[in-house]
Amino acid sequence: MKRASILLASLLPLVFSATALAATPAEVNEADALFRDAQKLLGEGKTHEACAKFARSQELDAGIGTLLNLAKCHVAEGRPATARRELTEAARLAAARGPEDRDRAEYAKKQAAELDARVATVKLDLPAGATSVEVDGHAVSASEWAAPLPLDPGDHRVVVTGPGQAPREASITVPAGPGALSLAVPLAASASEPAVEPAITPGGPGESPGPLPTVGEDPHHGRRRAGFVVGGFGVAGVVVGAVFGVSAIGKKSDEKAHCQGSFCDATGLELDAQAHRSAALSTVAVSAGIAAIGVGLALVLVSRAPKAPSAGFLHIAPTVGKGAGGFDVQGTF
């Protein structure tokens, strides 16, 4: 860390001497203030904020020194591919200035070479006819399409277009560290190509066939299963009713031993009351069970009916009377 600080300090005099041709005095002052703020933030470990200020300073008053510091900041931020591009550009600019910037050109080249071992690349497998390529919203020149593109770790979006075609997007996640990845991006269908005609299905003139059912899918499976479940509860209800009915008959039989004509003792009266309660419960259970069986049977029958609409109907209603029960079925078939 100390060595890096010394290196950065050695670059500062060169940074402040670099000015852009189009920068106004106000922009130069603002760029200088941003540079100092970025340097302070980087020392405090606030890398993201520091890189943003370095980048803005470079926009206002472009200079090789600022660009070198921006690259250093991006390395600390975990963006080696971005830093490598900036170092390569700084080396080119420094070399163009001649012997006076030879040291900075050599420094930038060396730093860029060291980042090669940390940068992941993505080879784009582009279709014939592609006319433009964008990566994360930035255009990629045609001369770079064939070469692997250095990309920072993280998610990236690639957009490819062709003549008369809608943009086609693809995404890729680049892991941290070196690596060679590839991404195939097909072109979208051309707007001038005829639409694919739908398959012809049986039907009368002007009819629009509905969606075809999935092979092996039974659209009435749920209804049929519900019918069996309801019917099963109905059978259970009939069985429970039968048990109460047998109990009522037994208690009625036991009652005779405690009664003389119309007169019964206390035990006989209790047996008579129990027999009536059991009989009433038997009637309710059997009636409800028969009704449930009818509903379950109806669900099963309807689930097996043809899909074509029918004029027939089926109506099932339970009937409960005093001491008896059943169900009423009406319909046309």
C-alpha positions in Angstrom: 0.0 0.0 0.0 2.9 2.4 0.8 4.5 1.6 -2.5 1.3 2.4 -4.3 0.9 5.7 -2.5 4.5 6.7 -3.5 3.7 5.8 -7.1 0.5 7.8 -7.1 2.3 10.8 -5.5 5.0 10.7 -8.2 2.3 11.0 -10.9 0.5 14.0 -9.4 2.8 16.7 -10.9 2.3 15.2 -14.3 -1.5 15.0 -13.7 -1.9 18.7 -12.9 0.2 19.7 -16.0 -2.1 17.8 -18.4 -4.8 19.9 -19.8 -7.5 19.3 -22.5 -7.7 21.6 -25.5 -11.4 22.2 -25.0 -11.4 22.7 -21.2 -12.3 26.2 -20.0 -10.6 27.7 -16.9 -13.7 26.9 -14.8 -13.7 23.3 -16.0 -10.0 23.0 -15.2 -10.6 24.3 -11.7 -13.5 21.9 -11.1 -11.6 19.0 -12.5 -8.7 19.8 -10.2 -11.0 19.9 -7.2 -12.6 16.6 -8.2 -9.2 15.0 -8.6 -8.2 16.1 -5.0 -11.5 14.8 -3.6 -11.1 11.5 -5.4 -7.6 11.1 -4.1 -8.8 11.7 -0.5 -11.8 9.3 -0.9 -9.5 6.6 -2.3 -7.2 7.0 0.7 -10.3 6.5 3.0 -11.2 3.3 1.2 -14.3 4.8 -0.5 -13.4 3.3 -3.8 -16.7 3.7 -5.6 -17.1 7.4 -4.8 -13.4 8.0 -5.7 -13.7 6.4 -9.1 -16.8 8.5 -9.9 -14.9 11.7 -9.1 -11.8 10.6 -11.1 -14.1 9.8 -14.1 -15.8 13.2 -13.9 -12.5 15.0 -13.6 -11.3 13.2 -16.7 -14.5 14.3 -18.6 -13.9 17.9 -17.7 -10.2 18.2 -18.2 -8.8 15.0 -19.9 -5.3 14.2 -19.0 -3.0 11.2 -19.0 -2.3 11.5 -15.3 -6.0 11.5 -14.4 -6.6 8.5 -16.7 -3.8 6.6 -14.9 -5.3 7.3 -11.5 -8.8 6.4 -12.8 -7.4 3.0 -13.9 -5.7 2.5 -10.5 -9.1 3.2 -8.9 -10.9 0.7 -11.1 -8.4 -2.0 -10.3 -9.2 -1.4 -6.6 -12.9 -1.4 -7.4 -12.6 -4.9 -9.0 -13.0 -3.8 -12.6 -9.8 -5.1 -14.2 -11.1 -5.1 -17.8 -12.1 -1.4 -17.6 -8.8 -0.5 -16.0 -6.9 -2.4 -18.7 -8.7 -0.4 -21.4 -7.8 2.9 -19.6 -4.2 1.9 -19.2 -3.9 0.9 -22.9 -5.4 4.3 -23.9 -3.0 6.1 -21.5 -0.1 4.3 -23.0 -1.2 5.3 -26.5 -1.6 8.9 -25.6 1.7 9.1 -23.7 3.6 7.5 -26.6 2.1 10.0 -29.0 3.6 12.8 -27.0 7.1 11.6 -27.6 10.1 11.2 -25.3 8.7 13.6 -22.7 6.1 11.0 -21.7 8.1 7.9 -22.4 8.1 6.9 -18.7 4.3 7.1 -18.4 3.9 5.2 -21.6 6.1 2.4 -20.3 4.4 2.4 -16.9 0.9 2.2 -18.5 2.0 -0.7 -20.8 3.5 -2.6 -17.9 0.4 -2.2 -15.7 -1.9 -3.3 -18.6 0.2 -6.4 -19.2 0.0 -7.3 -15.5 -3.8 -7.1 -15.6 -4.0 -9.7 -18.5 -3.8 -12.5 -16.0 -6.8 -11.1 -14.1 -9.2 -10.3 -16.9 -11.9 -12.6 -18.2 -12.8 -12.5 -21.9 -16.0 -13.3 -23.8 -16.0 -14.5 -27.4 -19.2 -13.4 -29.2 -20.6 -16.0 -31.6 -22.4 -13.7 -34.0 -24.6 -14.7 -36.9 -23.9 -13.7 -40.5 -25.6 -10.4 -41.3 -25.1 -8.7 -38.0 -24.8 -5.0 -38.5 -24.3 -3.6 -34.9 -23.2 -5.0 -31.5 -23.6 -3.3 -28.2 -22.3 -4.4 -24.8 -23.9 -2.8 -21.8 -25.2 0.0 -24.0 -21.8 0.8 -25.6 -21.2 0.1 -29.3 -18.5 -2.4 -30.2 -16.7 -1.6 -33.4 -16.8 -4.3 -36.1 -13.0 -4.7 -36.0 -13.4 -6.0 -32.4 -16.2 -8.6 -33.1 -13.8 -11.4 -34.0 -11.6 -11.0 -30.9 -12.5 -12.0 -27.4 -13.8 -9.0 -25.4 -12.3 -8.3 -22.0 -15.2 -7.8 -19.5 -15.4 -7.0 -15.8 -16.9 -9.5 -13.4 -20.7 -9.3 -13.2 -23.7 -9.4 -15.5 -23.5 -8.0 -19.0 -26.1 -7.5 -21.7 -25.3 -7.9 -25.4 -27.6 -6.5 -28.1 -27.2 -7.6 -31.8 -29.1 -6.2 -34.8 -29.2 -7.0 -38.5 -30.8 -5.3 -41.5 -34.5 -5.1 -41.2 -34.4 -7.0 -37.9 -35.4 -6.3 -34.4 -32.6 -6.2 -31.8 -31.9 -9.5 -30.1 -30.6 -9.5 -26.6 -28.5 -12.0 -24.6 -27.0 -11.9 -21.1 -23.9 -13.4 -19.6 -22.5 -13.4 -16.1 -18.7 -13.1 -16.0 -17.1 -14.6 -12.9 -14.2 -13.0 -11.0 -10.7 -14.0 -12.2 -9.3 -15.0 -15.5 -11.3 -17.1 -17.9 -12.4 -17.5 -21.5 -16.2 -17.6 -22.1 -18.3 -17.6 -25.2 -21.8 -16.3 -26.0 -23.9 -17.1 -29.0 -26.4 -14.3 -30.0 -28.8 -15.3 -32.8 -30.6 -12.6 -34.9 -34.3 -12.0 -34.6 -36.6 -13.0 -37.4 -36.6 -10.4 -40.2 -39.7 -8.2 -40.4 -39.8 -8.9 -44.2 -40.1 -12.7 -43.7 -43.6 -14.1 -44.0 -45.2 -15.2 -40.8 -45.4 -18.9 -40.2 -48.9 -20.2 -41.1 -50.6 -22.0 -38.3 -51.3 -25.7 -38.7 -54.7 -26.5 -40.4 -57.0 -28.2 -38.0 -60.5 -29.8 -38.7 -63.4 -27.4 -38.5 -66.1 -25.8 -40.6 -65.7 -22.6 -42.6 -65.0 -19.6 -40.5 -64.6 -21.7 -37.3 -61.7 -20.9 -35.0 -60.6 -24.1 -33.4 -59.8 -23.9 -29.7 -56.5 -24.8 -28.1 -55.5 -28.4 -28.6 -55.4 -30.4 -25.4 -52.0 -31.6 -24.1 -51.3 -35.2 -25.1 -52.1 -37.5 -22.2 -54.0 -34.7 -20.2 -57.4 -35.6 -18.9 -59.4 -32.3 -18.4 -62.0 -34.1 -16.2 -59.6 -35.9 -13.9 -60.2 -33.6 -11.0 -64.0 -33.7 -11.3 -64.0 -37.5 -11.5 -61.7 -37.8 -8.5 -64.0 -35.4 -6.5 -67.0 -37.7 -7.5 -65.3 -40.8 -6.0 -64.4 -38.9 -2.9 -67.9 -37.6 -2.3 -69.3 -41.0 -3.1 -67.0 -42.5 -0.6 -68.3 -40.2 2.1 -71.8 -41.2 1.1 -71.1 -44.8 1.5 -69.6 -44.1 4.9 -72.8 -42.2 5.9 -75.0 -45.1 4.9 -72.9 -47.5 7.0 -73.0 -45.1 10.0 -76.8 -44.8 9.5 -77.2 -48.6 9.4 -75.3 -48.9 12.7 -77.6 -46.4 14.4 -80.6 -48.2 12.9 -79.5 -51.6 14.3 -78.9 -49.9 17.6 -82.4 -48.5 17.6 -83.9 -51.9 16.8 -82.0 -53.5 19.7 -83.0 -50.8 22.2 -86.6 -51.1 21.1 -86.4 -54.9 21.6 -84.9 -54.4 25.1 -87.7 -52.0 26.0 -90.4 -54.7 25.9 -89.0 -56.3 29.0 -89.7 -53.1 31.0 -93.1 -52.3 29.7 -96.6 -53.7 30.2 -98.9 -52.4 27.5 -98.7 -48.6 27.4 -97.0 -48.4 30.8 -93.1 -48.6 31.2 -90.8 -48.3 34.1 -87.9 -45.8 34.2 -85.5 -48.2 32.4 -88.1 -48.8 29.7 -88.7 -45.1 29.3 -84.9 -44.5 28.9 -84.6 -47.3 26.4 -87.5 -45.9 24.4 -85.8 -42.4 24.3 -82.5 -43.9 23.2 -84.2 -45.9 20.5 -85.9 -42.8 19.1 -82.6 -40.9 19.1 -80.8 -43.7 17.4 -83.5 -43.9 14.8 -83.4 -40.2 14.1 -79.6 -40.3 13.7 -79.9 -43.3 11.4 -82.4 -41.5 9.2 -80.2 -38.4 8.9 -77.0 -40.4 8.3 -78.6 -42.6 5.7 -80.3 -39.7 3.9 -77.1 -37.7 3.8 -75.1 -40.7 2.7 -77.5 -41.5 -0.2 -77.5 -37.9 -1.3 -73.7 -37.9 -1.3 -73.6 -41.1 -3.3 -75.9 -39.5 -5.8 -73.7 -36.4 -6.1 -70.6 -38.5 -6.5 -72.2 -40.6 -9.2 -73.3 -37.5 -11.0 -69.8 -36.1 -11.0 -68.3 -39.3 -12.3 -71.0 -39.5 -15.1 -70.5 -35.8 -16.1 -66.7 -36.2 -16.2 -67.1 -39.0 -18.7 -69.6 -37.0 -20.9 -68.5 -35.9 -24.4 -67.1 -32.4 -24.8 -69.9 -31.5 -27.3 -72.7 -29.5 -25.7 -75.8 -31.5 -24.9 -79.4 -30.6 -24.3 -79.8 -33.1 -21.5 -79.6 -32.4 -17.8 -79.3 -34.3 -14.6 -80.8 -33.2 -11.3 -80.3 -35.0 -8.0 -81.9 -33.9 -4.8 -82.0 -35.6 -1.4 -85.4 -36.4 0.1 -85.8 -36.7 3.9 -89.0 -37.8 5.5 -90.1 -39.1 8.9 -88.4 -42.4 9.5 -87.2 -42.6 5.8 -84.8 -41.1 3.4 -83.6 -41.2 -0.2 -82.9 -39.1 -3.3 -84.9 -37.9 -6.3 -83.2 -38.2 -9.7 -84.6 -36.2 -12.7 -83.1 -35.7 -16.1 -83.1 -36.2 -19.8 -80.4 -38.3 -21.6 
